[in-house]
Amino acid sequence: MCKHPLIGQYFVDWNGNIVCPQHKDAFCHSCRRFYGSNAIEVEPGIFLCHSCMSHLITPSRAEHIIGRIRYFYRQNGLEIKSRVKLKVISANEMVQQYAPQHQGFVVFPPENGEFSVVILRHLSQTVFATVMAHEILHVWQFENQITAPLEICEGFCNLGSYLFLQHINSPVAQGQQTLLEFDDSDIYGKGFEKLKKIYDSTGIFGIISEIKKYQCTR
């Protein structure tokens, strides 16, 4: 990135790109690769790598992907019945109005049976699918009165994204799966790890059975 020789410590992203410590936080806003010298600044301090810039989500493509996600979940016993309204915002708006360091957010409660799903602007199609597959499972949990601990709630949503990404045959999809697998955060990462182990031994219906242990029946 800086055209200087790498000496001593260095950092590697999911795509094998290598940077010095000075640039270890120079991630693409969308796919989380080190963005390199050909990046494009799409918002103040927000950069996209060349690959993501070439595959940005469009409104029509977003609706198509949402439909595919709904179908995928319905085929696996996780039907989302509510209407979903997509709201695309800037990174600054996400920080100021919703959740810092998040790519997506679901507004609760729904209005007239419709959920607003807020997602960052300037995402590639694959990363948009990753975020939407996560957020729409929050809607499913709300519909089914699931009140799981935050670790289980978010781990379940991350697992949904992971499984949906298996149906997208691209390096970026594989990269997003890698990020989910190696996330070591206390909530998202550990929750995903716990539920992935259950999925590996019992499959999707074992996961549904596990998550419904937290269903409020009152």
VENSUL-V819954 format. One line per field, one symbol per residue. phi: phi as a letter, one per 20 degrees, with the letter a starting at -180 (. if undefined). psi: psi as a letter, one per 30 degrees, with the letter a starting at -180 (. if undefined). burial: + if it has 9 or more other C-alpha atoms within 8 Angstrom, else -. A space follows every 50 residues. Layout:
phi = ???
psi = ???
burial = ???
This chain:
phi = .emdfecmfbccefenfdcegfdfdeefgeemefemfefdeebgmdddff fffecffdgffffffgfffgfgfffdmcfeeffcdecdcfffffffdcbg mdebbdedffdlmdeedecffmdfgffgfffffffffffgffgelecfgg gfgffffffgfgffffedebgffffffffffdfdffefffffgfffffff dcnffffffffffdfedf
psi = egglkjkbklkkafggkkllefgfgikkfdfglkflfglkjfljgjkkle eeffhkkleeeeeeeeeeeeeeeefggikjflkkkkjklleeeeeefcjk gkflkkkklljhgkkkjkkklhkleeeeeeeeeeeffeeeeeeghkhlle eeeeeeeeeeeeeeffgjileeeeeeeeeeegkgledeeeeeeeeeeeef ffaefeeeeeeffgkkg.
burial = ---------+++++--++++---+--+++++++++---+++----+++++ -++--++---++--++--++++++-+--++-+------+++-+++---+- ---++++--+---+++++++-++++++++++++++++++++-+-++++-- ++++++++++++-+++-----++++++++++-+---++++++++++-++- -++-+++---+--++---
